[in-house]
Amino acid sequence: MKKLIALMLTLTLILVLCACGTSAEETTQTAAAPAESKGLVIGVLSLLNMTEEERLEKEKGKLIAVKYLVEQGAYYSKMDASSMPEPGKIIFYDTLDAMLMALEAGDIDSAEVPFCVADYLCAHNDKLTTRGSFDLSNADDFTKQIAYRLGAGFSFLTTEDKTALRDELDQAIAEMKADGTLDALIQSYITDAVNTEPEPVAFTKTDGETIRVAITGVLPPMDYVAADGTPAGFNTALLAELGRRMNINFELVQVDSIGRAAALASGQVDLVFWTNGKDGRADGRKEAVERRESGQETEEQRALLQSIDGGKGTGSRRRFKDVPDGTITTQPYFNDLLIPVAMK
């Protein structure tokens, strides 16, 4: 009897172990099964008035634009246009460091930044590369119009009760554009600064008022803060020149990208150094309307523009904007195209 009971217990134990082994094997197979691809996961610096879902819709329109530019020879891509994957998800990051860490960890497939930032990052990190490059040297007006939809104009942001400050900045920026000073600063502190560590530009003390400016350091070399917390490069060069012309003292306050609006609304700062506001192509938009009204823009071209803009027509100006309610922007002091950075 004891032998029979022992035999039954042994058989029961074997059955249990077999069952457990089968379950574990099935579980392992399920876990190892590759997840269905749902498109590229793209990192973007946090926007102030657009959700990740809304930004994803804009990215889908951008893919249409990129494919057109590849066909026209205005954009060089490392993959064939027909095989470019669809964007599947946008993830916002409050700092550039956090976005790059996510890229290296494989949490995102690419990080979208202005072209000047992409050049700077790739020059200082040999693990990174861009997924393409622009060449508009031989592009016609319509192709350039498509390319501009992939860009952003960088402007100062302030509250809507500070129209006088906005107007003074606009006038000074316009004068700097007209006399070539702005182009010279961009050349020295952005274009030529890709392979260097930006140096700070000292401010000249004036007898005017003091304006507190929020900088982020997330867009080097345009908005740069050194490892020791010292602002340097183009942001200091531009503000030093504006301060001299406007008889204003600028005090710099570093905040996170997403903290720009809060710093402004709370009165911590009077001005934000950069935001994606107007794209600086007002004349180009006027010419586009004239071409359309005169019949120079074909129905096919108009349909393409509408598809890029998410079907809302060519008048939709919310693309990549970063302007919360209750705020106003200056005219842009710098324009750049946006491009993805990826791991090699």
Phi, psi and omega in degrees: 000316180297321179296321179296316179297317180298321180295319180296318179296321179296316179297319180298317180297319179297316180298318180296315181296321178296317180298317179296320180296318178298316181297317180296320180296315179298318180298316180299317180296320180295316181293326184278346181298131181294138179288146179293131181291132180240023178101172182293143172259120190242131176270139180220141173296138187307133176262154188274338184220031180215135179278168178298325180292317178295321180293328177297320178298321178294324180293326177295321176293325180296323180298321177299317180295316181299316180298321178295317181295324177298316179298327182273359181075018181261356179216124177265123179244151180275005174220157180295142184302324183291339182258006180295125182289150178288146172292134183247335182200142174248134175238125178277142175230138184281339180226155178294320180301317180296321180292320179291325176296320178294324178295314181293328180281350181086011179287335176229156180273330180204161177239124183267124183218165173300153185301321181295325178290319178300316178299316181296313182297316182291329179289334184254358180215106185285002175273348186256154175209156174273156181268005179176185177205154182263149171215097183259013185298327181247014184282144175279175185300320182292319178297320177296323178299321176296315182298322181297338177288350177261009186243185180211146173258131182260122186229163170283146179240136175214177181280155188291350176274357181252050181294328180296316178296316178301316182293322178296318178296317178302315180297316181294319178296317179299319179295321179292327175292317184293322184267003175087357182296318182295315178300322180294320178293318178298317180297313185287317191256354176238296184299311184274358185260009185301318186262010184239169170265118184303143177259145178289146175252125184287144176272144175269125181291131179240174177267011180274185181288166178253128179247126179271128186241129176277124171242161184240328185076008185267358181234062179290144002268007181290308176239099191238137171230125182293168182300332180273007178090007181271120174295144183203168175083216189298320181301317180287324180294316180294314182293326177297318180290319178295319179300319179295317183287325185263357183057050182232146172259129179254131175249123185267135180232121181275132177224165173289160179305313181288343182274000182300311183294319180295319179297323179288313183294326182279351182085007177296326177226162178260342190208144173253132186298316181222147168207157176275093182254234177299148184269001175075013182245037184303317180296320179296322179293320179298317179295324179296319178296317180297319178297319181293315182291331180273356179088004180285337176265120185285163177298325178295318178294318180296320179296323178296315179298319180294323179291323178293323181276010178080026178077010183262007179089164184287351180274357181290119184248018183273000182303120172058015181288156189221043191237100181291163175300143178085006179237161178225159181235158171278176168292155183291144174260349180204138176239143178209157175271150179264142184213148179278140172251137182223169174284145179293000000 
